Amino acid sequence: MPTEVPFPTRPFYIISKLAGDERLALAKGDGGKVVLQPLVGAFEQLWTAQDNAKDGSVLRHLASGLALTYRTRRHSTPRAGGYETPEGVVHLTPFVPGEVRQVWRAEAVNGWVALNTRLDWERKLNVYRSDPRGDIGVYPWDRGANNECWDLRVETGQAIVADMRYVGQGSVELEYLAGRPGPVMTVDNRAGDTLLTDVRWAARSYKIERAFVIDEASKRGGLPALGPVFGFHLAAEGAPDRQVLERPIGPMTEGRSDDLELEMVDDPAQVLIEVPPGRVYGYQVVVEYARVVAPFTATLSLGSSVSGRISGEAVIKGRFFGVNPVRSEIQVLDLTAVGVDGGQGDLVGSLEPA
């Protein structure tokens, strides 16, 4: 009996068993046709498998998001009302949920796989007449001939940002947030009879939030299946002196704007201490933040595990969400009346970190 095997969970190449000097991979041709091309390891030759609600999977061309689709012929019968059989050349068409003519199954065949239509297990994806420059469609099973067997080779490489541009200043949303105070460092000079001066370090921590969110239109091509995209950098226009986006951002997968990556950075602030005799002063760092939303367009290249090269282009659009520190000040509090542990005290003034 035929043995069904699962499709890969990562993007993969559909490589023909046809003999020749080059490995030939399934790709998108002109007019929505499907063609064979020499395997080069590129977005344009990658496919993803999307589980169907009942069984089988929809095979989607990663770069375009289109689905591998077969045609059917209707046969009438007196009692059953008729039935359909897959036949003819396959095409790439927009994905339609529940469309059975876009559903395929993989069958193990002596180390290779046959790609079966869900409507009829015996109708397989076939290179007609074994002509690598000819048509590709569905055809009755021919006992594992080279023109109907395929290798689903997984691409284990990564997507890399080759170029990233933020939209102009008018499209960047910028909002300044209320300052976040840190712990109070107390300096007690109640026993002294002269001005206490010193240089000390006050606790200061930055809370940084960030995410790159890929727009839904970009997701339809299956790019998120490649996993994290590496190389997002910061070049946003519209941020004051670029301070809001001055810190580097690590690789991120796509996500929701309310699911930001959080990073805490400890960065003690140097403080010039001056406490009059008989007084207790508190020194508290207040960090001011800004929230930015910046639309971007990124061009991705593929660092292919198959070719060992960086090649190809795929354009995605999205938005960068971030909350970053923009400045900090040190508030000086007179705690003499409330004591070291008694409360906030009176504001004496503010200092810039040394």
N, C-alpha and C positions, 0 to 999 in steps of 0.2 A: 504494500500500500504506500501511497505517497506520504512523505514526511514533511509536514509544514515546519518551517523554521522562522524565528522572529527576525524582523528587520533591525538593523543597527539603531541605537538610540542617538548616536551622533551623526552628523552629515557624512555622506558616503558617495563613492563613485560607482556607477553601474557600468562595469567593464565587460565587453564581449569576449567570448571564448574563440572567436574567429582567429585563425592562424594568420600571421603576417609579421612584418618587421617591427611594427609598433603596436602597443596596447591601445585599443580603441574604446573610448568612453562615450556614454550617452549624453547628449547635450541638446540645447535648444537651437533649432535652425530658423530659417526665414519662414514667415507666415504661420508660426505656431507649430511647424513640423518638428519632429524629433530626428536627430541625425547622429552619426558616429564621428568623433573627432579623435585625433591622437591625444592620449592622456598627457596633460601638462600640469595638473594640480592647480585648479583655479576655481573661483566662485561659480563661473558659468558652467562647470561640469559637475557641480555638487547637487545632491538630492537629500531630502529628509523624508522620513516616514511618519505620518500622522495617523495615530490609531483611529480606526473606524468604530462607530458606536456598537456594531454587532460583531463583526470579525473582519480580519484583513486590515490593510492600511492604505491611506492615500499617499501616493508618491508625488512630492512637490519639488519642483525645480527651485533650488535655493535662491538664486539671483533674481528670479522673476516672481516667485510665489505661485506660479501656475501649476496645475495638476496634470499628471499624465492620464489621458482620457482615451478610452476606446469607444468604438461605435458598435451598435447592435442592429441586427436584422430581425424584424417581427415575423413570426410564423403563426399562421392561424390553424386552429384545430377545432373540430366540431363540438367537442364536449368541454374541454378545459378552458376555452376562450383564448388560447394562443400562448406563445412563449417567445422569448428573445434569445438570440445567440450572439456572442461577441464576434466581430469580424472587421477586417479592413485596417487601414493605416491609422496609427495612433497620433494624437495631437496634444498640444499643451493648451489647456483652457482654464478660465478662472475657477477657483475652487468653489464647489457648491456642497454644503453640508447635506449628507444623506444621499448624494448622487452615486448610485451603485456602479456606474460606468467609470468611476474614478477610484475604485477599490481593487487592490491587488493582494495576492498572497505569494509568499516565497516557499519554494519546495526544494529540498535537498536533492542534488543529483551528482553523486560521485565527486564531492569536493567543490562543486559549483552549485548554482541555484537556477531554477526556472521561475519565471514570474508569471503567475497564473491570474486570470481574471476571476473575480469573485463569482460571477454568474456561471462560469463553466470551468472547472478545474483542468479540463483537457485543452483549453485554449490558452496558449502561452505567447509571451512577447517574443517576436521572431524577426530576424534580419532577413527580409525576403530574398530568396535565391542566393543567400550568402554574399550579397553584394554590399560592401561597406559604404558605397556611395549611393545605394538605393534606398527604397522605402523600408520603414520599420513598422510593424503592426502586429496584430494577433493572428495566430494560425494554429491549426490542430497539432497536437503533440507528435513529435517525430523521434521519440525514443532517445532524447538527449543529444541531438546533433549540435555541432558547434555553434550554429547560428541561432540556437534557442537556449543557450546556457550563458550564465552571467556570473561575474564575481562582484560582490558588494564590498568594496574596499573602504574601510573607515578612514576618514581624514582626522588625524590626531593633532594637526597643527593648530595654529591660533590666528584669530583676526587681529590685525595691527592697524592702528590709526596712522594713515599716511599723511593726512592733512585734515585740519579741523579749523573751522572758521565760525566765529560768533556773529550773530546778526548785529546791525548797527545800534548805536546808543539809544535810539528811540524805542527799541523793542526790549531793552533790558529793564526788568522790574527791580527796583532797589528800595529797601525799607530799613531804616535804622531802628534798632531795638533798644529797650531800656537797659541800662548798665547792670551788670551782675557783680555784686560785691563779694569779695573773698573774706577769709578769716581776718580778725583784727590782731595785729601784733602790738602788744602793750610795752611801753617803756616807762618805768617808775623812777621818778626823780624826787620823790617826796622827802627823802632823807638827805638830799644834796643841798648845797648852798651856792652852787654856781650852775651856769648853763651847761646842760649835758649835750655834747655833740658826739656824733658817731656815724659810721656808715654800716648799715645792716641790710639784710635780705628779707623782704616780706614775701609771703606765699602768694603766688599768682598761677592760675591754671586757665588754659584756654579750652573751651569746648567748641570743637569744629564738627559741623554736620555737612554732608555732601552726598550727591547722587547724580548720575547721568541717567536720564529717563528717555528711552528710545520711543519715538512716536509709534502709534499703532500701525500706521501705513508701512513703516519700516519693518515691523515684526512679521508681517505677512510673508516676507521672503524667507523666513526660517533662520535668519542670522543669529537670534539668541541661542539656537541649538549649538552653536560653536562655543558657547560658554563666555567667560570674561573677555572683554575686548581690551587689549593692552595699548598704552601709549596716549591716553587722553591727557592733554596738557592744557595750560591756562593761557588764554589770549583774549579774554573778554574785553570788549570795548564798553564804555559807559560806567564802569566802576570808578569811583574817585581815586585817581592816582594808582589804579589797579590794586589798591590795598585789599579790597574785599576778596579778591581771588589770588592773593599773592602766594598762598601756600600750595605745595605740590599735592596732587590728587592721585591716589593709587588706582589700580585697575578696578573697574566696577562692572558688574552685570547690569542689565536693564532692571528697572524696578519701579516702585510707586514713589510719588513725591513725599508721601508720609512714611516712607521706609528708608530713611537716610542712614548712611554710614556715619557712625559717631567715633570721634577720636578725642581723647583728652591729652593735652600737652602741658606738662609742668614747666614753668618758665619763671623762676623767682625774680622779683624786681628789686633792684638796688635802691635803697632809700637813704637820703641824708637826714639824720636824726638831729633835732634841736628841741630839747625839752627844758623849759625854765625850771628853776629850783622850786620845790614844793608842789610840783604838778605830776600828774600821770597822763601821758598821751597814748592814744591808739593810732596806729597806721594801718589803713585798709586799702587794698588795691581794688579798684572798680574797673572792670573790663567792659568796654562798649562793643556791641556787635552790629552787624548789618546782614540782612537776608537778601540774597540776590537770586533771580530767576533769569537765565540767559539762554535764549534759543540758539542752537548750533546746527551746523551741517558738517558731517564728518565723512571723509573718504577712507574706506578701509581697504587694506590689501591682505592677502592670505599668505601667511608663513606656512607653506605646505609641507607636510611630512612625506608626501609622495614624491614631489619634485626636489625638495630641499631648497627651494627658492621662494622669494617673496614676489608675488605677482598678482595681477588682476585688480579690479576696482569694484567696490560696491558702495553706494552712497546711502547714508542713513541721516535722518533728521531727528532732533530731540531737543531736550531742555536740560540745562544744568541747574540743579537746586543746591544752594549752599548757604550756610550760616558761618561766618568767619569773624574773628576779632578785627576791629579797625583801629582802635586806640585804647589806651588805659591811663588812668590817673590814680594818684594816691591821695586819699582823703585823710586829713589829720583831725583827730577827735580829742577833745579834752575830757578825760574820764575821771578827773579828780573828784567831782561831786558824786559820781555813781560808783566809784571804786573799780578795781581791776576787773571784776566779774559782774558788775552791777548793771550794765546797759550800754546804750549807744553813746551817750555823752553829747557834748556840743561840738558842732563843726567849727574848727579853727581856720581851716583853709585847705588848699589842695596843692599837690606837687606833681611834677612830671617825673617819671622814673629816671634815675640817673643813668 
